[in-house]
Amino acid sequence: MPSPIRAVVVETTDPGPLTRFWSQLTGLPVTREHPDYASLRQPAGFFVEFVRVGEPKTVPNRVHLALRDPPRSTDPEGNEIVAG
């Protein structure tokens, strides 16, 4: 039986700023913040956890979060509508 993803965990030396960066980028709210961890959560969905580790990374990232472009509004001729 398939199991849905519950959380993606990212190790970092400073969870707070990284969590706020991803919150602004994705629109996901920061649902908990502590010096050693912080979380983003989609309502009724998965968590993105940022957990403090003592050592800086020494190898390339092994997990990448792929984001979709936000939907764009266009007029009937296909021109992008930009809010002013």
N, CA, C and O atoms as a CHARMM CRD file, in Angstrom:
* protein
*
  336
    1    1 MET  N      0.84000  -1.16600   0.00000 PROA 1      0.00000
    2    1 MET  CA     0.00000   0.00000   0.00000 PROA 1      0.00000
    3    1 MET  C      0.89000   1.23600   0.00000 PROA 1      0.00000
    4    1 MET  O      1.80400   1.31900   0.82100 PROA 1      0.00000
    5    2 PRO  N      0.66000   2.20400  -0.89200 PROA 2      0.00000
    6    2 PRO  CA     1.48300   3.42000  -0.93200 PROA 2      0.00000
    7    2 PRO  C      1.29800   4.25000   0.33900 PROA 2      0.00000
    8    2 PRO  O      0.23700   4.24000   0.96400 PROA 2      0.00000
    9    3 SER  N      2.34000   4.95400   0.69300 PROA 3      0.00000
   10    3 SER  CA     2.29200   5.82200   1.86500 PROA 3      0.00000
   11    3 SER  C      2.65000   7.24700   1.44400 PROA 3      0.00000
   12    3 SER  O      3.68500   7.44900   0.80900 PROA 3      0.00000
   13    4 PRO  N      1.82400   8.24200   1.78100 PROA 4      0.00000
   14    4 PRO  CA     2.13500   9.62400   1.38700 PROA 4      0.00000
   15    4 PRO  C      3.32500  10.16100   2.16100 PROA 4      0.00000
   16    4 PRO  O      3.63100   9.68700   3.25500 PROA 4      0.00000
   17    5 ILE  N      3.98300  11.13600   1.59900 PROA 5      0.00000
   18    5 ILE  CA     5.11400  11.78900   2.27300 PROA 5      0.00000
   19    5 ILE  C      4.57100  12.59600   3.44000 PROA 5      0.00000
   20    5 ILE  O      3.62600  13.36900   3.28100 PROA 5      0.00000
   21    6 ARG  N      5.15800  12.42100   4.59200 PROA 6      0.00000
   22    6 ARG  CA     4.74800  13.15300   5.80100 PROA 6      0.00000
   23    6 ARG  C      5.61600  14.38300   6.02400 PROA 6      0.00000
   24    6 ARG  O      5.12300  15.42600   6.45500 PROA 6      0.00000
   25    7 ALA  N      6.93800  14.26000   5.72400 PROA 7      0.00000
   26    7 ALA  CA     7.84200  15.38500   5.95500 PROA 7      0.00000
   27    7 ALA  C      9.08200  15.25200   5.09200 PROA 7      0.00000
   28    7 ALA  O      9.52000  14.15000   4.76100 PROA 7      0.00000
   29    8 VAL  N      9.63500  16.40000   4.73600 PROA 8      0.00000
   30    8 VAL  CA    10.95400  16.48800   4.12500 PROA 8      0.00000
   31    8 VAL  C     11.81700  17.19700   5.16000 PROA 8      0.00000
   32    8 VAL  O     11.47000  18.28600   5.61800 PROA 8      0.00000
   33    9 VAL  N     12.93500  16.58700   5.53000 PROA 9      0.00000
   34    9 VAL  CA    13.78900  17.13000   6.58100 PROA 9      0.00000
   35    9 VAL  C     15.08200  17.63800   5.95600 PROA 9      0.00000
   36    9 VAL  O     15.74900  16.93200   5.20000 PROA 9      0.00000
   37   10 VAL  N     15.41800  18.88300   6.29300 PROA 10     0.00000
   38   10 VAL  CA    16.62700  19.53000   5.77000 PROA 10     0.00000
   39   10 VAL  C     17.54000  19.81500   6.95400 PROA 10     0.00000
   40   10 VAL  O     17.12500  20.45400   7.92100 PROA 10     0.00000
   41   11 GLU  N     18.77700  19.34400   6.88200 PROA 11     0.00000
   42   11 GLU  CA    19.76000  19.62800   7.92600 PROA 11     0.00000
   43   11 GLU  C     20.44600  20.94300   7.60400 PROA 11     0.00000
   44   11 GLU  O     20.79600  21.20300   6.45300 PROA 11     0.00000
   45   12 THR  N     20.64000  21.77900   8.62900 PROA 12     0.00000
   46   12 THR  CA    21.24000  23.09500   8.44400 PROA 12     0.00000
   47   12 THR  C     21.94100  23.52300   9.72300 PROA 12     0.00000
   48   12 THR  O     21.63400  23.01100  10.80000 PROA 12     0.00000
   49   13 THR  N     22.86900  24.44800   9.61700 PROA 13     0.00000
   50   13 THR  CA    23.53100  24.97600  10.80800 PROA 13     0.00000
   51   13 THR  C     22.73200  26.12300  11.42800 PROA 13     0.00000
   52   13 THR  O     23.03600  26.53800  12.54700 PROA 13     0.00000
   53   14 ASP  N     21.70900  26.65300  10.72500 PROA 14     0.00000
   54   14 ASP  CA    20.90700  27.76700  11.24300 PROA 14     0.00000
   55   14 ASP  C     19.47200  27.67300  10.71900 PROA 14     0.00000
   56   14 ASP  O     19.16000  28.26100   9.68400 PROA 14     0.00000
   57   15 PRO  N     18.59100  26.94100  11.41800 PROA 15     0.00000
   58   15 PRO  CA    17.24600  26.69100  10.90200 PROA 15     0.00000
   59   15 PRO  C     16.36700  27.92600  10.70000 PROA 15     0.00000
   60   15 PRO  O     15.60400  27.97800   9.73500 PROA 15     0.00000
   61   16 GLY  N     16.45700  28.91200  11.57900 PROA 16     0.00000
   62   16 GLY  CA    15.55200  30.06200  11.53400 PROA 16     0.00000
   63   16 GLY  C     15.54600  30.81000  10.20700 PROA 16     0.00000
   64   16 GLY  O     14.50500  30.88800   9.55500 PROA 16     0.00000
   65   17 PRO  N     16.68900  31.36300   9.79300 PROA 17     0.00000
   66   17 PRO  CA    16.71000  32.11800   8.54200 PROA 17     0.00000
   67   17 PRO  C     16.33700  31.27600   7.31800 PROA 17     0.00000
   68   17 PRO  O     15.67300  31.76600   6.40500 PROA 17     0.00000
   69   18 LEU  N     16.75800  30.03100   7.30200 PROA 18     0.00000
   70   18 LEU  CA    16.44500  29.16300   6.16900 PROA 18     0.00000
   71   18 LEU  C     14.94400  28.89400   6.10700 PROA 18     0.00000
   72   18 LEU  O     14.36200  28.86400   5.02200 PROA 18     0.00000
   73   19 THR  N     14.32200  28.69900   7.25600 PROA 19     0.00000
   74   19 THR  CA    12.87800  28.47100   7.30400 PROA 19     0.00000
   75   19 THR  C     12.11900  29.69900   6.82800 PROA 19     0.00000
   76   19 THR  O     11.16800  29.57600   6.05600 PROA 19     0.00000
   77   20 ARG  N     12.52300  30.87300   7.27300 PROA 20     0.00000
   78   20 ARG  CA    11.84500  32.10400   6.84500 PROA 20     0.00000
   79   20 ARG  C     12.02500  32.34000   5.34500 PROA 20     0.00000
   80   20 ARG  O     11.09500  32.79300   4.67700 PROA 20     0.00000
   81   21 PHE  N     13.20700  32.04000   4.81100 PROA 21     0.00000
   82   21 PHE  CA    13.44000  32.16400   3.36800 PROA 21     0.00000
   83   21 PHE  C     12.46300  31.28900   2.58800 PROA 21     0.00000
   84   21 PHE  O     11.80500  31.76100   1.66000 PROA 21     0.00000
   85   22 TRP  N     12.36900  30.01000   2.96600 PROA 22     0.00000
   86   22 TRP  CA    11.48700  29.08800   2.24300 PROA 22     0.00000
   87   22 TRP  C     10.01900  29.43000   2.47200 PROA 22     0.00000
   88   22 TRP  O      9.19100  29.18600   1.59400 PROA 22     0.00000
   89   23 SER  N      9.68400  29.98200   3.61300 PROA 23     0.00000
   90   23 SER  CA     8.31000  30.40200   3.86600 PROA 23     0.00000
   91   23 SER  C      7.91700  31.51900   2.90100 PROA 23     0.00000
   92   23 SER  O      6.83800  31.48300   2.30800 PROA 23     0.00000
   93   24 GLN  N      8.79700  32.51100   2.74600 PROA 24     0.00000
   94   24 GLN  CA     8.51000  33.60800   1.81900 PROA 24     0.00000
   95   24 GLN  C      8.43100  33.11100   0.38400 PROA 24     0.00000
   96   24 GLN  O      7.58800  33.57100  -0.38500 PROA 24     0.00000
   97   25 LEU  N      9.28200  32.19300   0.02400 PROA 25     0.00000
   98   25 LEU  CA     9.32200  31.69400  -1.34900 PROA 25     0.00000
   99   25 LEU  C      8.10800  30.83400  -1.68600 PROA 25     0.00000
  100   25 LEU  O      7.57900  30.92300  -2.79300 PROA 25     0.00000
  101   26 THR  N      7.66500  30.00800  -0.75300 PROA 26     0.00000
  102   26 THR  CA     6.58500  29.06700  -1.03500 PROA 26     0.00000
  103   26 THR  C      5.20900  29.52400  -0.54700 PROA 26     0.00000
  104   26 THR  O      4.18800  29.00900  -1.00300 PROA 26     0.00000
  105   27 GLY  N      5.17800  30.48200   0.36900 PROA 27     0.00000
  106   27 GLY  CA     3.91400  30.88600   0.96400 PROA 27     0.00000
  107   27 GLY  C      3.45200  29.96600   2.08400 PROA 27     0.00000
  108   27 GLY  O      2.38400  30.18500   2.65600 PROA 27     0.00000
  109   28 LEU  N      4.23400  28.93900   2.40800 PROA 28     0.00000
  110   28 LEU  CA     3.89100  28.04800   3.51800 PROA 28     0.00000
  111   28 LEU  C      4.16900  28.77100   4.83700 PROA 28     0.00000
  112   28 LEU  O      5.21800  29.40000   4.97900 PROA 28     0.00000
  113   29 PRO  N      3.24800  28.69200   5.80800 PROA 29     0.00000
  114   29 PRO  CA     3.48700  29.37200   7.07400 PROA 29     0.00000
  115   29 PRO  C      4.50700  28.63200   7.94500 PROA 29     0.00000
  116   29 PRO  O      4.60400  27.40500   7.91400 PROA 29     0.00000
  117   30 VAL  N      5.26000  29.41100   8.71900 PROA 30     0.00000
  118   30 VAL  CA     6.13200  28.82100   9.74000 PROA 30     0.00000
  119   30 VAL  C      5.20600  28.37800  10.86100 PROA 30     0.00000
  120   30 VAL  O      4.53500  29.20700  11.47600 PROA 30     0.00000
  121   31 THR  N      5.16400  27.08400  11.13200 PROA 31     0.00000
  122   31 THR  CA     4.23200  26.55900  12.12700 PROA 31     0.00000
  123   31 THR  C      4.88000  26.32200  13.48300 PROA 31     0.00000
  124   31 THR  O      4.18100  26.21200  14.49000 PROA 31     0.00000
  125   32 ARG  N      6.18700  26.24300  13.52100 PROA 32     0.00000
  126   32 ARG  CA     6.89200  26.18500  14.79500 PROA 32     0.00000
  127   32 ARG  C      8.32300  26.60300  14.54600 PROA 32     0.00000
  128   32 ARG  O      8.89400  26.33000  13.49000 PROA 32     0.00000
  129   33 GLU  N      8.90500  27.28200  15.55400 PROA 33     0.00000
  130   33 GLU  CA    10.28200  27.74100  15.42400 PROA 33     0.00000
  131   33 GLU  C     10.96000  27.65200  16.78600 PROA 33     0.00000
  132   33 GLU  O     10.42600  28.11000  17.79700 PROA 33     0.00000
  133   34 HSD  N     12.12800  27.06200  16.79000 PROA 34     0.00000
  134   34 HSD  CA    12.92500  26.82700  17.99000 PROA 34     0.00000
  135   34 HSD  C     14.37800  26.98900  17.54400 PROA 34     0.00000
  136   34 HSD  O     14.65400  26.80400  16.35800 PROA 34     0.00000
  137   35 PRO  N     15.30900  27.31900  18.41600 PROA 35     0.00000
  138   35 PRO  CA    16.70500  27.44800  17.97800 PROA 35     0.00000
  139   35 PRO  C     17.27100  26.19300  17.29900 PROA 35     0.00000
  140   35 PRO  O     18.18400  26.29700  16.47900 PROA 35     0.00000
  141   36 ASP  N     16.73300  25.00000  17.63600 PROA 36     0.00000
  142   36 ASP  CA    17.26400  23.75800  17.06300 PROA 36     0.00000
  143   36 ASP  C     16.44800  23.20000  15.90500 PROA 36     0.00000
  144   36 ASP  O     16.89200  22.25600  15.25200 PROA 36     0.00000
  145   37 TYR  N     15.27800  23.74900  15.63300 PROA 37     0.00000
  146   37 TYR  CA    14.44900  23.25500  14.52000 PROA 37     0.00000
  147   37 TYR  C     13.37800  24.28100  14.18100 PROA 37     0.00000
  148   37 TYR  O     13.07400  25.16700  14.97900 PROA 37     0.00000
  149   38 ALA  N     12.82300  24.15200  13.00900 PROA 38     0.00000
  150   38 ALA  CA    11.69200  24.97800  12.59600 PROA 38     0.00000
  151   38 ALA  C     10.93800  24.20700  11.52300 PROA 38     0.00000
  152   38 ALA  O     11.49900  23.33900  10.85500 PROA 38     0.00000
  153   39 SER  N      9.65300  24.53700  11.36400 PROA 39     0.00000
  154   39 SER  CA     8.80700  23.78100  10.44000 PROA 39     0.00000
  155   39 SER  C      7.93300  24.68900   9.59800 PROA 39     0.00000
  156   39 SER  O      7.46600  25.73500  10.04900 PROA 39     0.00000
  157   40 LEU  N      7.73000  24.26700   8.38600 PROA 40     0.00000
  158   40 LEU  CA     6.71300  24.83400   7.50600 PROA 40     0.00000
  159   40 LEU  C      5.68400  23.73700   7.31100 PROA 40     0.00000
  160   40 LEU  O      6.02800  22.55600   7.28700 PROA 40     0.00000
  161   41 ARG  N      4.41900  24.12400   7.17000 PROA 41     0.00000
  162   41 ARG  CA     3.41600  23.09000   6.94800 PROA 41     0.00000
  163   41 ARG  C      2.31500  23.59900   6.03900 PROA 41     0.00000
  164   41 ARG  O      1.79000  24.70100   6.19800 PROA 41     0.00000
  165   42 GLN  N      1.99600  22.76300   5.09900 PROA 42     0.00000
  166   42 GLN  CA     0.86600  23.01700   4.23000 PROA 42     0.00000
  167   42 GLN  C     -0.36900  22.54700   4.99600 PROA 42     0.00000
  168   42 GLN  O     -0.34100  21.45900   5.57100 PROA 42     0.00000
  169   43 PRO  N     -1.46200  23.33400   5.02300 PROA 43     0.00000
  170   43 PRO  CA    -2.64400  22.88200   5.76100 PROA 43     0.00000
  171   43 PRO  C     -3.04700  21.46600   5.33100 PROA 43     0.00000
  172   43 PRO  O     -3.19900  21.18100   4.14300 PROA 43     0.00000
  173   44 ALA  N     -3.21400  20.60700   6.30500 PROA 44     0.00000
  174   44 ALA  CA    -3.58300  19.20100   6.06800 PROA 44     0.00000
  175   44 ALA  C     -2.62100  18.51300   5.11300 PROA 44     0.00000
  176   44 ALA  O     -3.01100  17.60300   4.38200 PROA 44     0.00000
  177   45 GLY  N     -1.36100  18.94600   5.11800 PROA 45     0.00000
  178   45 GLY  CA    -0.39300  18.36000   4.20600 PROA 45     0.00000
  179   45 GLY  C      0.91100  18.02700   4.89100 PROA 45     0.00000
  180   45 GLY  O      0.96800  17.84700   6.10700 PROA 45     0.00000
  181   46 PHE  N      1.94800  17.95000   4.09700 PROA 46     0.00000
  182   46 PHE  CA     3.25100  17.53800   4.59900 PROA 46     0.00000
  183   46 PHE  C      3.98200  18.69200   5.27900 PROA 46     0.00000
  184   46 PHE  O      3.62900  19.85800   5.10100 PROA 46     0.00000
  185   47 PHE  N      5.00400  18.34900   6.05700 PROA 47     0.00000
  186   47 PHE  CA     5.87800  19.31500   6.71600 PROA 47     0.00000
  187   47 PHE  C      7.16600  19.44800   5.91400 PROA 47     0.00000
  188   47 PHE  O      7.58800  18.51000   5.23700 PROA 47     0.00000
  189   48 VAL  N      7.78100  20.61700   5.99800 PROA 48     0.00000
  190   48 VAL  CA     9.18400  20.78500   5.61900 PROA 48     0.00000
  191   48 VAL  C      9.86800  21.19300   6.91600 PROA 48     0.00000
  192   48 VAL  O      9.58800  22.25500   7.47100 PROA 48     0.00000
  193   49 GLU  N     10.77200  20.33600   7.39300 PROA 49     0.00000
  194   49 GLU  CA    11.44500  20.54700   8.67500 PROA 49     0.00000
  195   49 GLU  C     12.88700  20.98500   8.42900 PROA 49     0.00000
  196   49 GLU  O     13.56500  20.45900   7.54600 PROA 49     0.00000
  197   50 PHE  N     13.33900  21.94000   9.21000 PROA 50     0.00000
  198   50 PHE  CA    14.72600  22.39200   9.16600 PROA 50     0.00000
  199   50 PHE  C     15.31000  22.11500  10.54300 PROA 50     0.00000
  200   50 PHE  O     14.84700  22.66200  11.54400 PROA 50     0.00000
  201   51 VAL  N     16.33700  21.25500  10.58700 PROA 51     0.00000
  202   51 VAL  CA    16.88700  20.75600  11.84400 PROA 51     0.00000
  203   51 VAL  C     18.35800  21.16800  11.95500 PROA 51     0.00000
  204   51 VAL  O     19.14000  20.99400  11.02000 PROA 51     0.00000
  205   52 ARG  N     18.70900  21.71100  13.10200 PROA 52     0.00000
  206   52 ARG  CA    20.09700  22.14500  13.33700 PROA 52     0.00000
  207   52 ARG  C     21.02900  20.95000  13.44700 PROA 52     0.00000
  208   52 ARG  O     20.73400  19.97000  14.13100 PROA 52     0.00000
  209   53 VAL  N     22.15900  21.05200  12.76100 PROA 53     0.00000
  210   53 VAL  CA    23.25800  20.10100  12.91200 PROA 53     0.00000
  211   53 VAL  C     24.50000  20.91300  13.26100 PROA 53     0.00000
  212   53 VAL  O     24.58100  22.09600  12.93100 PROA 53     0.00000
  213   54 GLY  N     25.45900  20.28800  13.92200 PROA 54     0.00000
  214   54 GLY  CA    26.63400  21.00000  14.39800 PROA 54     0.00000
  215   54 GLY  C     27.68900  21.28600  13.34800 PROA 54     0.00000
  216   54 GLY  O     28.48200  22.21600  13.50000 PROA 54     0.00000
  217   55 GLU  N     27.70700  20.50600  12.29700 PROA 55     0.00000
  218   55 GLU  CA    28.77700  20.64300  11.31400 PROA 55     0.00000
  219   55 GLU  C     28.22100  21.20000   9.98600 PROA 55     0.00000
  220   55 GLU  O     27.10400  20.86300   9.59300 PROA 55     0.00000
  221   56 PRO  N     28.99300  22.04100   9.31100 PROA 56     0.00000
  222   56 PRO  CA    28.55100  22.53400   7.99800 PROA 56     0.00000
  223   56 PRO  C     28.57200  21.40100   6.97400 PROA 56     0.00000
  224   56 PRO  O     29.26300  20.39900   7.15800 PROA 56     0.00000
  225   57 LYS  N     27.80800  21.57000   5.89800 PROA 57     0.00000
  226   57 LYS  CA    27.76300  20.50800   4.88800 PROA 57     0.00000
  227   57 LYS  C     29.11200  20.39400   4.18300 PROA 57     0.00000
  228   57 LYS  O     29.82100  21.38400   4.00700 PROA 57     0.00000
  229   58 THR  N     29.45000  19.18300   3.78700 PROA 58     0.00000
  230   58 THR  CA    30.73300  18.93900   3.12800 PROA 58     0.00000
  231   58 THR  C     30.56000  18.28800   1.75800 PROA 58     0.00000
  232   58 THR  O     31.52800  18.11700   1.01600 PROA 58     0.00000
  233   59 VAL  N     29.32000  17.92600   1.42900 PROA 59     0.00000
  234   59 VAL  CA    29.03600  17.30400   0.13400 PROA 59     0.00000
  235   59 VAL  C     27.89500  18.07100  -0.53000 PROA 59     0.00000
  236   59 VAL  O     27.19300  18.82500   0.14400 PROA 59     0.00000
  237   60 PRO  N     27.69600  17.89600  -1.83600 PROA 60     0.00000
  238   60 PRO  CA    26.59100  18.58400  -2.49800 PROA 60     0.00000
  239   60 PRO  C     25.23900  18.17600  -1.91500 PROA 60     0.00000
  240   60 PRO  O     25.10200  17.10500  -1.32300 PROA 60     0.00000
  241   61 ASN  N     24.24000  19.05300  -2.09300 PROA 61     0.00000
  242   61 ASN  CA    22.88900  18.74700  -1.62300 PROA 61     0.00000
  243   61 ASN  C     22.40100  17.44900  -2.24600 PROA 61     0.00000
  244   61 ASN  O     22.66900  17.17400  -3.41500 PROA 61     0.00000
  245   62 ARG  N     21.68700  16.65700  -1.46200 PROA 62     0.00000
  246   62 ARG  CA    21.13900  15.39100  -1.95100 PROA 62     0.00000
  247   62 ARG  C     19.64000  15.49400  -2.20700 PROA 62     0.00000
  248   62 ARG  O     19.06700  14.62700  -2.86600 PROA 62     0.00000
  249   63 VAL  N     18.99900  16.54000  -1.69700 PROA 63     0.00000
  250   63 VAL  CA    17.56900  16.74100  -1.89200 PROA 63     0.00000
  251   63 VAL  C     17.36900  18.12500  -2.49100 PROA 63     0.00000
  252   63 VAL  O     17.96900  19.09900  -2.03700 PROA 63     0.00000
  253   64 HSD  N     16.53400  18.20700  -3.49900 PROA 64     0.00000
  254   64 HSD  CA    16.20400  19.48900  -4.11300 PROA 64     0.00000
  255   64 HSD  C     14.69200  19.64400  -4.08900 PROA 64     0.00000
  256   64 HSD  O     13.96600  18.70700  -4.41900 PROA 64     0.00000
  257   65 LEU  N     14.21600  20.81700  -3.70200 PROA 65     0.00000
  258   65 LEU  CA    12.78600  21.08400  -3.74200 PROA 65     0.00000
  259   65 LEU  C     12.47900  21.76300  -5.06700 PROA 65     0.00000
  260   65 LEU  O     12.95200  22.87000  -5.32300 PROA 65     0.00000
  261   66 ALA  N     11.70800  21.11900  -5.89000 PROA 66     0.00000
  262   66 ALA  CA    11.33900  21.67800  -7.18800 PROA 66     0.00000
  263   66 ALA  C     10.01600  22.42000  -7.02400 PROA 66     0.00000
  264   66 ALA  O      9.02700  21.85100  -6.56100 PROA 66     0.00000
  265   67 LEU  N     10.00800  23.68600  -7.40500 PROA 67     0.00000
  266   67 LEU  CA     8.81900  24.50600  -7.26500 PROA 67     0.00000
  267   67 LEU  C      8.19600  24.75300  -8.62500 PROA 67     0.00000
  268   67 LEU  O      8.89300  24.84700  -9.63500 PROA 67     0.00000
  269   68 ARG  N      6.90200  24.85500  -8.63700 PROA 68     0.00000
  270   68 ARG  CA     6.15700  25.15200  -9.84500 PROA 68     0.00000
  271   68 ARG  C      6.02300  26.66500  -9.97100 PROA 68     0.00000
  272   68 ARG  O      5.90200  27.36300  -8.96400 PROA 68     0.00000
  273   69 ASP  N      6.04400  27.17800 -11.20300 PROA 69     0.00000
  274   69 ASP  CA     5.77700  28.59100 -11.40300 PROA 69     0.00000
  275   69 ASP  C      4.35300  28.88500 -10.96800 PROA 69     0.00000
  276   69 ASP  O      3.45600  28.07900 -11.21300 PROA 69     0.00000
  277   70 PRO  N      4.12700  30.04100 -10.31700 PROA 70     0.00000
  278   70 PRO  CA     2.74800  30.35900  -9.93500 PROA 70     0.00000
  279   70 PRO  C      1.90400  30.60200 -11.18100 PROA 70     0.00000
  280   70 PRO  O      2.42400  31.02000 -12.21600 PROA 70     0.00000
  281   71 PRO  N      0.59500  30.33700 -11.08200 PROA 71     0.00000
  282   71 PRO  CA    -0.25200  30.58900 -12.24500 PROA 71     0.00000
  283   71 PRO  C     -0.24100  32.06700 -12.59400 PROA 71     0.00000
  284   71 PRO  O     -0.16800  32.92300 -11.71200 PROA 71     0.00000
  285   72 ARG  N     -0.31100  32.35600 -13.86000 PROA 72     0.00000
  286   72 ARG  CA    -0.31000  33.74800 -14.31600 PROA 72     0.00000
  287   72 ARG  C     -1.64700  34.06600 -14.95500 PROA 72     0.00000
  288   72 ARG  O     -2.26200  33.22500 -15.61100 PROA 72     0.00000
  289   73 SER  N     -2.07400  35.27600 -14.75300 PROA 73     0.00000
  290   73 SER  CA    -3.31300  35.72500 -15.37900 PROA 73     0.00000
  291   73 SER  C     -2.97900  36.31700 -16.73400 PROA 73     0.00000
  292   73 SER  O     -2.01400  37.06800 -16.87500 PROA 73     0.00000
  293   74 THR  N     -3.78000  35.97500 -17.72200 PROA 74     0.00000
  294   74 THR  CA    -3.59600  36.52300 -19.06500 PROA 74     0.00000
  295   74 THR  C     -4.93900  36.99500 -19.60900 PROA 74     0.00000
  296   74 THR  O     -6.00100  36.52000 -19.20700 PROA 74     0.00000
  297   75 ASP  N     -4.85600  37.94600 -20.53900 PROA 75     0.00000
  298   75 ASP  CA    -6.06700  38.40800 -21.20000 PROA 75     0.00000
  299   75 ASP  C     -6.38800  37.44900 -22.34100 PROA 75     0.00000
  300   75 ASP  O     -5.61200  36.53000 -22.60100 PROA 75     0.00000
  301   76 PRO  N     -7.51700  37.64300 -23.03000 PROA 76     0.00000
  302   76 PRO  CA    -7.88700  36.71100 -24.09900 PROA 76     0.00000
  303   76 PRO  C     -6.85700  36.56200 -25.20100 PROA 76     0.00000
  304   76 PRO  O     -6.85100  35.55600 -25.90900 PROA 76     0.00000
  305   77 GLU  N     -5.97200  37.56400 -25.35900 PROA 77     0.00000
  306   77 GLU  CA    -4.94100  37.49500 -26.41200 PROA 77     0.00000
  307   77 GLU  C     -3.66100  36.85700 -25.90400 PROA 77     0.00000
  308   77 GLU  O     -2.69500  36.73400 -26.65700 PROA 77     0.00000
  309   78 GLY  N     -3.63300  36.44800 -24.64100 PROA 78     0.00000
  310   78 GLY  CA    -2.45400  35.78500 -24.10100 PROA 78     0.00000
  311   78 GLY  C     -1.44400  36.71100 -23.45900 PROA 78     0.00000
  312   78 GLY  O     -0.35900  36.26600 -23.08800 PROA 78     0.00000
  313   79 ASN  N     -1.77100  38.00200 -23.31500 PROA 79     0.00000
  314   79 ASN  CA    -0.86900  38.95400 -22.66300 PROA 79     0.00000
  315   79 ASN  C     -0.97300  38.82600 -21.15600 PROA 79     0.00000
  316   79 ASN  O     -2.07200  38.72900 -20.61000 PROA 79     0.00000
  317   80 GLU  N      0.15500  38.82600 -20.49000 PROA 80     0.00000
  318   80 GLU  CA     0.16100  38.70900 -19.04000 PROA 80     0.00000
  319   80 GLU  C     -0.45700  39.93900 -18.40000 PROA 80     0.00000
  320   80 GLU  O     -0.14600  41.06500 -18.78900 PROA 80     0.00000
  321   81 ILE  N     -1.33600  39.73200 -17.41400 PROA 81     0.00000
  322   81 ILE  CA    -1.95000  40.82600 -16.68200 PROA 81     0.00000
  323   81 ILE  C     -1.14100  41.02400 -15.41800 PROA 81     0.00000
  324   81 ILE  O     -1.00200  40.10200 -14.61400 PROA 81     0.00000
  325   82 VAL  N     -0.60300  42.23000 -15.23700 PROA 82     0.00000
  326   82 VAL  CA     0.22700  42.54000 -14.07600 PROA 82     0.00000
  327   82 VAL  C     -0.54700  43.48300 -13.16400 PROA 82     0.00000
  328   82 VAL  O     -1.00100  44.54400 -13.59300 PROA 82     0.00000
  329   83 ALA  N     -0.69200  43.08600 -11.90000 PROA 83     0.00000
  330   83 ALA  CA    -1.38700  43.94200 -10.93800 PROA 83     0.00000
  331   83 ALA  C     -0.53300  45.16400 -10.63500 PROA 83     0.00000
  332   83 ALA  O      0.68800  45.05900 -10.51500 PROA 83     0.00000
  333   84 GLY  N     -1.15300  46.28600 -10.51500 PROA 84     0.00000
  334   84 GLY  CA    -0.41300  47.53800 -10.29500 PROA 84     0.00000
  335   84 GLY  C     -0.51600  48.10000  -8.95900 PROA 84     0.00000
  336   84 GLY  O      0.07100  49.14700  -8.68400 PROA 84     0.00000
